[in-house]
Amino acid sequence: MAFAESVRSGRDPEPSGEEGLADLRVLEAIQRAIESGGVEKVAVQRRARSSKAQAIERKPPGMPPLVHAEPPGRD
């Protein structure tokens, strides 16, 4: 839903595809380090960070409806 909204509004999605690729490179390096027992270097280029313009404001979820249960008591 957030991705579709960013497309509709013309904003860049957060996280970007480049950031996702960087995350995958880090995860793959971690896996190689586990297998080899050594240190793995990762070349990741950092681009511009997220901006407040990309923030998504949502109300916190309310209490879900109870299903065959009593609300919590104060004992």
Buried (B, 14 or more C-beta within 10 A) or exposed (E): EEEEEBEEEEBBBBEBEEBEEBEEEEEEBEEEBEEEEEEBEEEEEEEEEEEEEBEEEEEEEEEEEEEEEEEEEEE
